[in-house]
Amino acid sequence: MEIRVARRLFFDAKKIEGITIRTYQTYEGVLRFFFQFLMDEGIFDVKEVTSEHIRTYTNPGELVLYN
């Protein structure tokens, strides 16, 4: 599944769950950076995401902020 499709499905599910707008905005902000990181790594499908990608993204010593 393409990351952009997974993102849409995730946020559709969160809306159905009734999360607050503030929570929605927080999720959106955090995931925007993560998805940009993945695309910069050449990852466009959720099946391609590995634990190494997540470790690289979350490692404070190597963290790169994406705008």
Secondary structure by P-SEA (a helix, b strand, c coil): ccaaaaaaaaaaaaaaacccaaaaaaaaaaaaaaaaaaaaacccccccccaaaaaaaaccccccccc
